[in-house]
Amino acid sequence: MKIAFVGKGGSGKTTLSSLFIRHLAADGVPVIAVDADINQHLGAALGLDESQAAALPAMGAHLPLIKDYLRGANPRITSAETMIKTTPPGAGSRLLRVVEDNPVYAACARHVHLGDRTVRLMATGPFTESDLGVACYHSKVGAVELCLNHLVDGREEYVVVDMTAGSDSFASGMFTRFDVTFLVAEPTRKGVAVYRQYKEYARDFGVELKVVGNKVQGPDDLAFLRDQVGDDLLVTCGQSDWVRAMEKGRPAPFVELEDANRKALRTLHAAADATYEGRDWERYTRQMVHFHLRNAESWGNGKTGVDLASQVDPDFVLSEAPAAAAPQPA
């Protein structure tokens, strides 16, 4: 199951995504956590110290390896250099699975210990000095989008992505890559503004959107959110002494998280699991192709010098069914 956490800056989306990751791990569910925010804080929220978080490999720095591995023996892709962030898989492509070892995870993922459980953590990487003033952050999250396009995940296998703040996610097709998107909203006008943008932009793409009210302090806050987002409000969370202690560097065992907040996390888990039966791999693949063709026409063909529409395999549909294995790299 692929899960996105979005919301305006300061809404608490990184904190809530880290709590959800901890909840899944505590339940024994395999998890890949991905920090795709321009502000790289997920590692710290999962308990890494400053030096450990800074040492996380940047996915963007390993993009040539990622492309070469995923290309596999796909005859429609002549070289890794002709792959762009939206390139879809086809016959012969290598696919990623949550529970496996592969060169992409070896290069880009690091294990994070959460109690007696372990999750894989991947990060787009922060801006570097060479990026300042010349680079677009969406080029950095291209590695995440490419991996999601080639990812096959099943029930009770989770990829949790902490997305960039606001509605910036709509600058790429990545917003359609998820089984459910949890939008974290504070009970303020600014807090629900991103919800309205997301709701409007995602309307025509079948995006499963659920609102998580955060920093809700009483009945008035709850009534405000219900009035503003209606049935999209899934659950609310209040202040947490456990989170405050963790942010001060004094984390307590996860079992000591407040009962109300643990119940909220179980609600998120149940809502995500409930989307499984409605999975539509054909629509998922069709949307992948749609955004690839748009990117190809807009800039990809010019950048690569190749007609990228030729990369689309019209007979290929991504699915959980095992495919013939592509040759492994030497």
Phi, psi and omega in degrees: 000131181255122188236134175247141169247124180229170179155170179288161177302134180086001182286340183101016183294323179292318178299314182291323177295322179292323177293321179294320177298316178298319179299313180298316180298318180297331177278000179080019182271132176297134184224135164248122178259136182232124175265103181248020179270149177296330174262111190274091184239357185294321179301314178296321180294337177267007172103001177287144174279177187300318182290322178294317179296320180292335182276356179298133180291142178275126180301321181300329180289342181250021184300319177302319178295316180301313181297314183297321180292312184291329180300321178055232179248028180292113185290345181280346181249108189286334179198159177298330181295337180270359177277139173240179188299336184260000183306122182275157175286161175210188178303128181097344178291151171272138179250153177261143173235153186297315184255087176192168170249136179205167182298330179295312178294322180299322182277325193248344185250148174230147181278134176241127181271124178240095187065233179263015179244163180227138174237157172271135178240129176236152183217141176296327184100148181280172169297140173256171181301325181288343180277335191299125176083350184230342187253148174260134183296333182294337175292331179287321181281359177301327179295323178294314181298318180297319178293319179297324178298333183252016185261132173246119183229149182245186178296140182060029166232121191239137166242117184247120185247122172274105188277166176294153188289159176071207182261017181298338182300339183280000175285354174221174179278006186296338182294345178265004187273004192243148174291322177209143176247121176265114179262117183271122185230131171279157181280062177221165178298317177295326182296328182263354181297319179295324176303314182297319178297312181299315182300318182290313183293324186273355189307319187268008186240008176067028181287127177278109186243125178233137181264132173250110178286128182239153180061036179276121188251352181181182183302325181294319177297317180296316180297322179298312181296318179298322180291325186275325187242352175060226185289350178287346178287116183269312186198163177233156177232146179253192177296150184227117173294328179298314180295318180300317179295321179296318180291341176271002180085017179236064185290139174262163174306143185299333180296345180269000173302142184307142183304318182297320180285327174295321178296320178298319179295323176296325177294318176299316181299315181295321180294320178295315182297327183293340180281349186300315184295338181266009180300136180231092184293330179293315177296319179302314179293320180297319178294322177303312181295319180304311182286331176296314181296323177294316179292323179300312182291323185288314184210336188295316181298318180293322182289319185267341185073020183231146172284098187288347175298335181289348178283346184282123176266106186293343182262000186262132173231121177296139180199172178283346180298133179299135178256165175299133184289136174281154178303140179275150179293148179292000000 
